[in-house]
Amino acid sequence: MRKYFGTDGIRRIANTELTPELVYRVAKAGAYALSKHTDHTPTILIGRDTRISGTLIESAMTAGFLSYGANVKLLGVMPTPAVAYLTRTLNADASVVISASHNTFEFNGVKYFSNKGMKIPDEIEEEIEEVMESDEKFEELTAVGEKIGVSEIRTDLINKYVEFFKEIFAENIKEYNKDGFEVAIDTANGATYKVAEEVFKALGIKYHIINNNPNGVNINDKCGSTHLEMLRDYVLTNKLSLGVAYDGDGDRCLAIDELGNIIDGDNLLAIISEYLNKKSKLKNNTVVATVMSNLGLNKYCEKENLKLIQTKVGDRYVLEEMLKNGYNLGGEQSGHIILLDYNPTGDGILTSLMLIQAILESGKAASELSSKLRTYPQVLVNAKVSSDKKYEYENDLEIKSAIEELEKEFSGNGRVLIRPSGTEPLVRVMIEGEDQNYIEEKATEIAKKIEENLK
């Protein structure tokens, strides 16, 4: 069990739980674990979002890296996928993003990336923690004299990220763009607040931008991909063709069509898979998603003769499956979409541009493209159990029987998923089906049975 790292790096309340002292140790240990096999002075990139605590954490992070003897390039405010992209293109030894993603401003976090621009695996996180906890080992990592690292500010490197999009999209967007096609961009007062506008401007897409005035505390505040109400109202009021919303660190994208309907991650996977498949660019005719994807995505893939592979919850597990078997499209319902031909991490701007390109080339409205996936009603009920009994439901015959009977009743038009929480004393009961009231009733019944049987 890891003490500091969770499912997406370290994420805590800044300056009380995520203290400068802790960050310093995370940085020094991380620099060692990620660059110990190099035969040169390692270079590590640091990017951050717009939180008020960002420069505090950045300073502690920099001190830890320099103390180990690594050189640092400070990228400033930079989306997570931009940091991942620059790590590879600059041949850096590692990188770190200081962000708490979609969380509110008082939180902050640390996400490491390897020299390939990918989130580091569990075993490296465990190694970092071991070094952090060993005072003797930690002190051995201290550089002295001329071996101490140096830092430089390289906020100009954001231009390379803009050029990256121009190379991919400029020709097609220009060819198919038409008068009257206008997009609203919601940057969540986060890491994309500047670069998104630069990208859309460079590609000649007519846009309106909102929530692009960060003040350190308004990141994700009733805006962005976790709060789509403002974007929806803006799209409808201004009669726009599409709205796209990013989260605080820019690795997620969700959208609003011209009628005000939400285009979630499952819908994005459907639209983009159809687009890539028509161009013979969908590798192995396969889409990778997680077990939490809606049943509608399964049905859509069956209809389109596509293979759907589902992994554990977490974009890192989606990526692992993609790398293992050579797939190039995967993602989560939350809007983490990985287009592996271009970037090995979720990329909100990349996703939105791929969606726009698909819409423009089809000549259809966003609502028409997204309507091809029928979303099944979904409910989630938590059963409260003690942490040491979270997995015992698998061996309870009464619970297993109730689940099997319900799935048999659904006959392929419904689904039951039982998943113990990774962080809380809960077992999550998720049911999908055609009747909202019925599946709510059944989810409550099964959750109650779990609580009673696992007392």
C-alpha positions as CSV (number, residue, x, y, z in Angstrom):
1,M,0.0,0.0,0.0
2,R,1.4,3.3,-1.1
3,K,1.5,6.1,1.5
4,Y,1.6,9.2,-0.6
5,F,0.8,8.3,-4.2
6,G,-2.8,7.7,-5.2
7,T,-4.4,6.7,-8.5
8,D,-3.2,9.9,-10.2
9,G,0.0,11.1,-8.4
10,I,-0.1,12.8,-5.0
11,R,-3.0,15.1,-4.3
12,R,-3.6,17.0,-1.1
13,I,-4.4,20.3,0.5
14,A,-1.5,22.6,-0.3
15,N,0.8,23.9,2.4
16,T,-0.8,21.8,5.2
17,E,-0.9,18.3,3.8
18,L,1.1,18.9,0.7
19,T,3.9,20.8,2.5
20,P,7.0,22.3,1.0
21,E,9.0,19.8,3.1
22,L,7.1,16.8,1.7
23,V,7.4,18.2,-1.9
24,Y,11.1,18.6,-1.5
25,R,11.5,14.9,-0.5
26,V,9.2,13.8,-3.3
27,A,11.3,15.8,-5.8
28,K,14.7,14.5,-4.6
29,A,13.6,10.9,-4.4
30,G,11.8,11.2,-7.8
31,A,14.8,12.7,-9.5
32,Y,16.8,9.6,-8.3
33,A,14.2,7.0,-9.3
34,L,13.6,8.5,-12.7
35,S,17.2,9.2,-13.8
36,K,19.4,6.7,-11.9
37,H,20.2,4.8,-15.1
38,T,21.4,7.9,-17.0
39,D,25.1,8.6,-17.6
40,H,24.6,12.3,-17.8
41,T,23.3,15.2,-15.7
42,P,19.5,14.7,-15.8
43,T,17.1,17.4,-17.1
44,I,13.7,17.6,-15.6
45,L,10.8,19.8,-16.8
46,I,8.3,21.4,-14.4
47,G,4.8,22.6,-15.5
48,R,2.0,23.8,-13.3
49,D,-1.6,25.0,-13.5
50,T,-3.0,28.3,-12.2
51,R,-3.6,27.6,-8.5
52,I,-2.4,30.1,-6.0
53,S,-0.1,27.5,-4.4
54,G,1.5,26.6,-7.7
55,T,4.7,28.7,-7.3
56,L,5.1,27.6,-3.7
57,I,5.1,23.9,-4.7
58,E,7.2,24.7,-7.8
59,S,9.9,26.3,-5.6
60,A,10.1,23.3,-3.3
61,M,10.1,20.9,-6.3
62,T,12.9,22.8,-7.9
63,A,14.9,22.8,-4.7
64,G,14.6,19.0,-4.5
65,F,15.7,18.4,-8.1
66,L,18.6,20.8,-7.9
67,S,19.7,19.3,-4.6
68,Y,19.9,15.9,-6.2
69,G,22.0,17.4,-9.1
70,A,19.4,17.5,-11.8
71,N,18.9,20.5,-14.1
72,V,15.4,22.0,-14.3
73,K,13.5,23.8,-17.0
74,L,10.6,25.8,-15.5
75,L,7.8,25.8,-18.1
76,G,5.4,28.0,-16.1
77,V,1.6,27.5,-16.5
78,M,1.4,24.6,-18.9
79,P,-1.3,21.9,-19.6
80,T,-0.4,18.4,-18.5
81,P,-0.4,17.1,-22.1
82,A,1.9,19.9,-23.2
83,V,4.4,18.9,-20.5
84,A,4.2,15.2,-21.7
85,Y,4.7,16.3,-25.3
86,L,7.7,18.5,-24.5
87,T,9.3,15.8,-22.3
88,R,9.6,13.6,-25.4
89,T,10.5,16.2,-27.9
90,L,13.2,17.8,-25.8
91,N,14.6,14.4,-24.7
92,A,14.2,15.3,-21.1
93,D,14.8,12.6,-18.5
94,A,11.6,13.2,-16.6
95,S,8.9,15.8,-15.9
96,V,6.4,16.8,-13.3
97,V,3.1,18.6,-13.4
98,I,2.0,20.5,-10.3
99,S,-1.8,20.3,-10.4
100,A,-4.8,18.8,-8.7
101,S,-6.6,18.5,-12.0
102,H,-10.4,19.0,-11.6
103,N,-10.2,19.6,-7.8
104,T,-10.9,23.0,-6.2
105,F,-8.1,25.6,-5.7
106,E,-7.0,24.7,-2.2
107,F,-5.8,21.3,-3.4
108,N,-2.6,20.8,-5.3
109,G,-0.7,17.7,-6.5
110,V,2.4,16.2,-8.1
111,K,2.2,14.0,-11.2
112,Y,5.4,12.5,-12.6
113,F,6.1,11.6,-16.2
114,S,8.9,9.4,-17.6
115,N,11.2,10.3,-20.4
116,K,8.6,8.9,-22.8
117,G,6.0,11.4,-21.6
118,M,4.0,8.8,-19.9
119,K,2.7,8.6,-16.3
120,I,5.1,6.5,-14.2
121,P,4.0,3.0,-13.2
122,D,3.1,1.9,-9.7
123,E,6.5,0.3,-9.0
124,I,8.4,3.5,-9.6
125,E,6.0,5.4,-7.3
126,E,6.7,2.7,-4.7
127,E,10.4,3.2,-5.2
128,I,10.1,6.9,-4.7
129,E,8.3,6.4,-1.4
130,E,10.9,3.9,-0.2
131,V,13.6,6.5,-0.8
132,M,11.5,9.2,0.9
133,E,11.1,7.1,4.0
134,S,14.8,6.2,4.3
135,D,16.7,9.1,5.9
136,E,20.0,7.3,5.2
137,K,19.3,6.8,1.5
138,F,17.8,10.2,1.1
139,E,20.9,11.9,2.5
140,E,23.1,9.9,0.1
141,L,21.4,11.7,-2.8
142,T,22.7,15.2,-1.9
143,A,24.8,16.8,-4.7
144,V,27.8,19.0,-3.6
145,G,30.0,21.5,-5.3
146,E,29.8,21.7,-9.1
147,K,27.3,18.8,-9.2
148,I,24.4,20.9,-7.8
149,G,21.8,21.4,-10.5
150,V,20.8,24.7,-12.1
151,S,17.4,25.9,-13.3
152,E,16.2,28.1,-16.2
153,I,12.8,29.6,-17.1
154,R,11.5,28.3,-20.4
155,T,8.0,29.6,-20.7
156,D,8.7,30.1,-24.4
157,L,8.4,26.4,-25.0
158,I,4.6,26.6,-25.1
159,N,5.1,27.7,-28.7
160,K,6.3,24.2,-29.6
161,Y,2.9,22.9,-28.4
162,V,1.0,25.3,-30.6
163,E,3.2,24.2,-33.6
164,F,2.3,20.6,-32.7
165,F,-1.4,21.3,-33.4
166,K,-0.7,23.3,-36.5
167,E,1.2,20.3,-38.0
168,I,-1.7,17.9,-37.3
169,F,-4.8,20.0,-38.1
170,A,-4.0,23.2,-40.1
171,E,-4.5,21.7,-43.6
172,N,-7.7,19.8,-42.9
173,I,-9.3,22.4,-40.7
174,K,-8.6,25.1,-43.3
175,E,-10.1,22.9,-46.1
176,Y,-13.4,22.1,-44.4
177,N,-13.9,25.1,-42.2
178,K,-17.0,27.0,-43.2
179,D,-18.8,30.3,-42.4
180,G,-21.1,30.0,-39.4
181,F,-19.1,27.4,-37.6
182,E,-18.2,28.9,-34.2
183,V,-17.0,27.2,-31.0
184,A,-17.1,28.3,-27.4
185,I,-14.0,27.4,-25.3
186,D,-14.2,27.0,-21.5
187,T,-10.7,26.8,-20.1
188,A,-11.8,26.4,-16.4
189,N,-9.5,29.3,-15.5
190,G,-6.9,26.7,-15.7
191,A,-3.7,25.7,-17.5
192,T,-5.2,26.0,-21.0
193,Y,-6.3,29.6,-20.4
194,K,-3.7,31.1,-22.8
195,V,-2.6,28.3,-25.1
196,A,-6.1,27.2,-26.2
197,E,-6.8,30.6,-27.6
198,E,-3.4,30.6,-29.4
199,V,-4.2,27.2,-31.0
200,F,-7.7,28.1,-32.2
201,K,-6.4,31.4,-33.5
202,A,-3.5,29.7,-35.4
203,L,-5.9,27.2,-37.0
204,G,-8.4,29.9,-38.1
205,I,-11.3,28.4,-36.1
206,K,-13.9,31.1,-35.1
207,Y,-14.1,30.9,-31.3
208,H,-15.5,32.6,-28.2
209,I,-13.5,32.0,-25.0
210,I,-14.9,32.0,-21.4
211,N,-13.4,31.4,-18.0
212,N,-9.9,32.4,-19.1
213,N,-9.1,34.9,-16.4
214,P,-7.4,32.9,-13.6
215,N,-6.8,34.6,-10.2
216,G,-5.3,31.7,-8.3
217,V,-8.6,30.6,-6.6
218,N,-11.2,30.4,-9.4
219,I,-9.8,27.3,-11.2
220,N,-12.7,24.8,-11.8
221,D,-15.0,27.2,-9.9
222,K,-18.4,26.4,-11.5
223,C,-16.8,26.1,-14.9
224,G,-14.8,23.7,-17.1
225,S,-15.4,20.0,-17.8
226,T,-16.8,19.3,-14.3
227,H,-19.4,22.1,-14.4
228,L,-20.9,22.4,-17.9
229,E,-23.9,24.6,-17.1
230,M,-22.3,27.9,-18.0
231,L,-20.9,26.6,-21.2
232,R,-24.3,25.1,-22.2
233,D,-26.0,28.4,-21.6
234,Y,-23.3,30.3,-23.6
235,V,-23.6,28.0,-26.6
236,L,-27.4,28.2,-26.6
237,T,-27.6,32.0,-26.0
238,N,-25.1,32.7,-28.8
239,K,-26.4,30.0,-31.1
240,L,-23.0,28.4,-31.5
241,S,-22.1,25.2,-33.3
242,L,-20.2,23.6,-30.4
243,G,-18.8,24.2,-26.9
244,V,-15.7,22.5,-25.6
245,A,-14.6,22.5,-21.9
246,Y,-11.3,21.5,-20.4
247,D,-10.4,20.7,-16.8
248,G,-7.9,22.6,-14.6
249,D,-4.8,20.9,-16.0
250,G,-6.0,20.4,-19.6
251,D,-6.0,16.6,-19.9
252,R,-9.8,16.3,-20.2
253,C,-12.3,17.5,-22.7
254,L,-16.1,17.4,-22.7
255,A,-18.4,19.1,-25.1
256,I,-21.8,20.6,-25.7
257,D,-23.6,20.3,-29.0
258,E,-25.6,23.1,-30.7
259,L,-28.8,21.9,-29.0
260,G,-27.3,22.0,-25.5
261,N,-26.7,18.2,-25.1
262,I,-23.6,16.9,-23.3
263,I,-21.0,15.0,-25.4
264,D,-19.2,13.0,-22.8
265,G,-16.2,10.8,-23.0
266,D,-18.1,7.8,-24.3
267,N,-19.7,9.9,-27.0
268,L,-16.3,11.3,-27.9
269,L,-14.9,7.8,-28.3
270,A,-17.8,6.9,-30.6
271,I,-17.4,10.0,-32.8
272,I,-13.7,9.8,-33.1
273,S,-13.6,6.1,-33.6
274,E,-16.1,6.4,-36.5
275,Y,-13.9,9.2,-38.0
276,L,-10.7,7.3,-37.7
277,N,-12.2,4.1,-38.9
278,K,-13.5,5.7,-42.1
279,K,-10.0,6.9,-42.8
280,S,-8.6,3.4,-42.0
281,K,-6.6,4.9,-39.1
282,L,-8.3,3.1,-36.2
283,K,-5.7,0.4,-35.3
284,N,-7.1,-3.1,-35.0
285,N,-10.6,-1.7,-35.2
286,T,-10.5,-1.4,-31.4
287,V,-11.5,1.2,-28.8
288,V,-10.2,0.9,-25.2
289,A,-12.3,2.2,-22.4
290,T,-12.9,1.4,-18.7
291,V,-15.5,-0.7,-17.0
292,M,-17.3,2.5,-16.1
293,S,-18.1,3.3,-19.7
294,N,-21.8,3.3,-20.5
295,L,-23.4,0.2,-22.0
296,G,-24.3,2.4,-24.9
297,L,-20.7,2.4,-26.0
298,N,-20.7,-1.4,-26.0
299,K,-23.8,-1.4,-28.2
300,Y,-22.4,1.2,-30.5
301,C,-19.2,-0.7,-31.1
302,E,-21.1,-3.9,-31.7
303,K,-23.2,-2.1,-34.3
304,E,-20.1,-0.6,-36.0
305,N,-18.2,-3.9,-35.9
306,L,-15.6,-2.5,-33.6
307,K,-13.9,-4.3,-30.7
308,L,-14.3,-2.7,-27.3
309,I,-11.8,-3.6,-24.6
310,Q,-12.5,-2.4,-21.0
311,T,-9.9,-1.9,-18.3
312,K,-9.8,-1.0,-14.6
313,V,-10.8,2.6,-13.8
314,G,-8.0,5.0,-14.5
315,D,-6.4,6.5,-17.7
316,R,-3.1,4.9,-16.9
317,Y,-4.7,1.4,-17.2
318,V,-6.3,2.4,-20.5
319,L,-2.8,3.5,-21.8
320,E,-1.2,0.3,-20.5
321,E,-3.7,-1.8,-22.6
322,M,-3.2,0.4,-25.7
323,L,0.6,0.1,-25.5
324,K,0.5,-3.6,-24.8
325,N,-1.6,-4.5,-27.9
326,G,-1.0,-1.7,-30.3
327,Y,-4.3,0.3,-30.1
328,N,-4.4,4.0,-30.7
329,L,-7.7,5.2,-29.3
330,G,-8.9,4.9,-25.7
331,G,-10.4,6.9,-22.9
332,E,-12.7,7.4,-20.0
333,Q,-16.3,8.7,-19.6
334,S,-14.9,11.8,-17.8
335,G,-13.2,13.0,-21.0
336,H,-9.7,11.6,-20.7
337,I,-9.2,10.7,-24.3
338,I,-5.9,9.2,-25.5
339,L,-5.0,9.6,-29.1
340,L,-1.8,7.6,-29.0
341,D,-0.6,8.5,-32.5
342,Y,0.0,12.0,-31.2
343,N,0.4,12.1,-27.4
344,P,0.6,9.3,-24.8
345,T,-1.7,11.1,-22.3
346,G,-5.2,12.6,-22.2
347,D,-5.1,15.9,-24.1
348,G,-8.1,18.2,-23.9
349,I,-7.2,20.5,-26.8
350,L,-6.2,17.6,-29.0
351,T,-9.5,15.8,-28.3
352,S,-11.5,19.0,-29.1
353,L,-9.7,19.5,-32.4
354,M,-10.2,15.9,-33.4
355,L,-13.9,16.3,-32.6
356,I,-14.1,19.6,-34.6
357,Q,-12.3,18.0,-37.6
358,A,-14.8,15.1,-37.5
359,I,-17.7,17.5,-37.4
360,L,-16.4,19.7,-40.2
361,E,-15.5,16.8,-42.6
362,S,-18.9,15.1,-42.0
363,G,-20.8,18.2,-42.9
364,K,-23.2,17.3,-40.1
365,A,-24.1,19.0,-36.8
366,A,-22.5,17.9,-33.6
367,S,-25.9,16.7,-32.3
368,E,-26.3,14.4,-35.3
369,L,-22.9,12.7,-34.8
370,S,-23.4,12.2,-31.1
371,S,-26.9,10.9,-31.4
372,K,-25.5,7.6,-32.9
373,L,-24.6,6.5,-29.4
374,R,-27.6,5.7,-27.2
375,T,-26.8,6.4,-23.5
376,Y,-28.4,4.0,-21.1
377,P,-29.6,5.3,-17.7
378,Q,-26.9,4.6,-15.1
379,V,-27.1,4.7,-11.3
380,L,-24.5,4.4,-8.6
381,V,-25.3,3.5,-5.0
382,N,-22.6,3.1,-2.3
383,A,-22.8,0.2,0.3
384,K,-21.0,1.1,3.5
385,V,-18.8,-1.8,4.8
386,S,-15.6,-2.0,6.8
387,S,-12.4,-1.8,4.8
388,D,-11.4,-5.3,5.6
389,K,-14.6,-6.7,4.2
390,K,-14.8,-4.7,0.9
391,Y,-13.9,-7.7,-1.3
392,E,-15.9,-10.4,0.5
393,Y,-19.0,-9.8,-1.6
394,E,-17.2,-11.9,-4.3
395,N,-17.6,-15.0,-2.1
396,D,-21.2,-14.3,-0.8
397,L,-23.5,-16.7,-2.6
398,E,-26.7,-14.7,-1.9
399,I,-25.1,-11.5,-3.4
400,K,-23.7,-13.3,-6.4
401,S,-27.1,-14.9,-7.0
402,A,-28.9,-11.5,-6.9
403,I,-26.5,-10.1,-9.4
404,E,-26.7,-13.1,-11.8
405,E,-30.5,-13.1,-11.7
406,L,-30.6,-9.4,-12.6
407,E,-28.1,-9.7,-15.4
408,K,-30.1,-12.7,-16.8
409,E,-33.3,-10.5,-16.6
410,F,-31.5,-7.7,-18.6
411,S,-30.6,-10.1,-21.4
412,G,-27.8,-7.9,-22.7
413,N,-29.8,-4.6,-22.3
414,G,-28.4,-3.9,-18.8
415,R,-25.3,-4.3,-16.7
416,V,-24.4,-4.7,-13.1
417,L,-20.9,-3.6,-11.9
418,I,-19.7,-4.1,-8.3
419,R,-16.5,-2.2,-7.5
420,P,-14.9,-1.7,-4.0
421,S,-13.6,1.8,-3.5
422,G,-9.9,2.2,-3.6
423,T,-9.9,4.9,-0.9
424,E,-13.0,4.6,1.2
425,P,-14.8,1.8,3.2
426,L,-17.4,1.5,0.4
427,V,-18.5,-1.0,-2.2
428,R,-19.9,0.8,-5.2
429,V,-23.0,-0.7,-7.0
430,M,-23.4,0.6,-10.5
431,I,-26.4,-0.6,-12.6
432,E,-27.3,0.4,-16.2
433,G,-30.6,-0.4,-17.9
434,E,-33.5,1.0,-19.9
435,D,-35.7,2.0,-16.9
436,Q,-34.2,4.6,-14.6
437,N,-36.6,3.9,-11.7
438,Y,-36.2,0.2,-11.9
439,I,-32.4,0.2,-11.9
440,E,-32.4,2.7,-8.9
441,E,-34.6,0.3,-7.0
442,K,-32.4,-2.7,-7.9
443,A,-29.1,-0.9,-7.1
444,T,-30.5,0.1,-3.7
445,E,-31.6,-3.5,-3.0
446,I,-28.2,-5.0,-3.8
447,A,-26.3,-2.3,-1.9
448,K,-28.5,-3.0,1.2
449,K,-27.9,-6.8,0.8
450,I,-24.1,-6.1,0.7
451,E,-24.3,-4.0,3.9
452,E,-26.4,-6.6,5.7
453,N,-24.3,-9.7,4.6
454,L,-20.9,-8.1,5.2
455,K,-21.5,-6.6,8.6
